[in-house]
């Protein structure tokens, strides 16, 4: 049962075909995440004014594209930072796992809702976000 059945194509870096395959895999993984948002924007644009649709689609495109451009521009710095943080990897995985288990337990026992209400009582301005 410990088998890996994913395809591993051997494509040389810098090859346009390799970029196309990676782009397709990325799009396939992101479609469930971005599809509903894009669908809602297109539906709103179809029902409303063209200026409102253009504004929403511009904001959507910028929100989707700017982080990728920033990641491309900062890739060298990020590689150096990740190399320095490599020793903390196991500890970060353990801490992340503990946080996920704690959040799961909080959801199952309804304590996450209690914590959310407590936080909103302490900081009401959080209720205006979104």
URMO-V384828 format. One record per run of one state. SS is the DSSP state (H for helix, E for strand, - for the rest). FROM is the first residue (numbers start at 1). LEN is the number of residues. If there is no record, write none. Layout:
<<SS FROM LEN> <SS FROM LEN>>
This chain:
<<- 1 15> <H 16 32> <- 48 2> <H 50 24> <- 74 1> <H 75 34> <- 109 2> <H 111 12> <- 123 1> <H 124 5> <- 129 2>>
